[in-house]
């Protein structure tokens, strides 16, 4: 225990991730070993992230969505993710309907990072999410959700805002928490 070998995840990062994610110590250590093997520099580029992310969506185009996910987690805006940013990204994109996941979702939709979401930003992200849905599943979508634009319009209606209004983070979280339909529109889960 006491002697940590070179190349191991630091105790500080390990404790922080155990506190702030659903992952166990063993899972974090395993993730770290894989991360170091795939990213010997200790950082992952946007292109590497897109490549990994697209493996989760083999039937669809995940690149645009992965770029937005990457942007939202590259908190220091250096064009790479370190191990901690990477694990937080995995945790946030794989947990359920929690306030912290919705805070992350808000940052995903806030493309220009000005603290508000506009209808055009909603359309941009809904388009990226729509590209994740395989063509055969798109055919089964309800009429008011069978295009990216219709999905964006439907989501925007949940916030009861005009075309040129904007939504603050608290309004976004409340709007999604109060409406399961809105929650469904801000994500895509394969096999659902």
N, C-alpha and C positions, 0 to 999 in steps of 0.2 A: 504494500500500500504506500508507505511513506515516500519511497523513491520513485518519482515519475520519470519514465524513459523519454528520451528526446523524440519529438515528433508526436507526442500524445497531446490530446486536447487539454488545455489548461484547466486547473481546478476552478478558477474563477468563471470561465465560460461554461464549464460543465454545470456548476451550481446555478448559474443564471438561466441556462436553458432548461434545467430540471424544474426550476421555479416557474418559468414562463411558457412552457410548452407541455404537451401531454406525453412527451417521450420519456422513457426510463433512462437511467444512467447507461445501462448496457446498450440500448438502442442508439443513444447519442454517440457512444464510443464507436459502435459499428459504423454509423453514418460518417463519423470523422475519418475512420480508417479508409472507407471507400472514397470519401472526398479527397483525401491526401493522395490516394492512388490515382484518381482521375485528374486531380488538379494539384500537381506537386508544388506549384507556386503558392498554394494556399488561397488562391483567388479563382473565381470562375467568371469568364467573360460572358457578355450578352449572347454571343453566338453559341458558346458551349451550353449555356442555360437553355436556349431555344432548342438545341438538339436533344437535350435530356427531357425537356418538357414535352416535346413532340412525340416521344416514345409512349407517353401516357394517352395520346390521342392518335393512334396509327391510322384511323379511318378518316381523319379530317386535317384541316389546315390550322395548326396551333401557333404558327409563327407570330402573327400579329398579337394574339392574346399574350403569348409568352413575353413579347417585348414590353407590353404594358405591365405585366406582373413583375418583370425584371426592374422596370423603372420605379415601381412602387416600393420595392425592397432595397434598391440601391440608395440607402439613406444618406450616405456621404457623397453621392453623385460622382464617384470616381470611375464609373463604367465597368466595375466588377462587383461581385458579391464575395464577401469573406465567408468563412464557415458559419459564423453566428447568423449573418443575414440570410444565408441559404437555408439553415434549419428553421428560422423564424418563417421564411417563405413557405416551406413545406408544411409547417404546423398551421399557419393561417389559412392556407388554401385547402387544407384537409379536415378542418374542424367544422362543427355544426353552426347553428344559429346563435352565435355569441356576440356580445357587444364588441369585443376586440376584433372578431372577424369582420364585422360590419364597419368598424373604423378603418380596417385595411381596405375593404371594398370601396369605401368612400375615397381613399387615397388612389385607388386604381382608376376610379371614374374621374377624379380631379386631375385631368391630363396636364393642365397648365400650372398645377400646384398653387393656385391662388386662394384656396380655402373654400371654394364654392364649386358646384357642379352646374353646368348649363345643359340645355337640351342637346346642343351639338356634341358635347362630351359624352352624353348618354348614348347618342347615336353611334359615336366612334367606338365605344366599348361594346355596345350591343352588337355591332357589326363583327367585332373580333370574337365575341362569344358565339355568335351565330356560325362563324366559320368552324368552330369546334364540333358542331353538330353534323354527324354524317348525313349525306344526301338522303339515304333511305329513311332516316329518322325525321328529317325535315318534312317529308311527305306526310307524316302522321301528325304534324303539329296542328293545333286549332287554327281556324282561318285568321283570327286576329293576332297570331304569333308566327305565321309561316314565312315572314321575311324579317330581316334585321330591323328595317324601318318600322314595321308594325309593332315589333317587340319594344323598340325604343319609345314609340308613342304610347303604348300601353303602360310601360314603366313610368313614364313622365306623368301620366294621369294620376298615378297613385300619390304623387306629391301635391296635386291640386295647384299647379303653377301654370302661368301663361307661357307662351312660346319663348319670350325673351327674359323670363324671370330666371332666378338661380336658386339653388338649394344649398343650405348650409349643412354641415356635418350632422348636427343634432336632428334636423328635419329628415335627413336621409336615413339615419338609423331608426328613428321613430316610424317613418313611412314603411320601411322594410320589415321592422319588427311587428307592425300592426297588420301586415298583409302577406300571407304566405305566397300569393301570386307574385308579389314584387320580389320576394326572396328567390323564387324559381327563375325569374327573368334575369337576375344578376349573376347567375352561375349556370354551368352545364356539368352534369355528372354522367359520365358514360354508363350505359346500361340501365338508365332510368326511363 
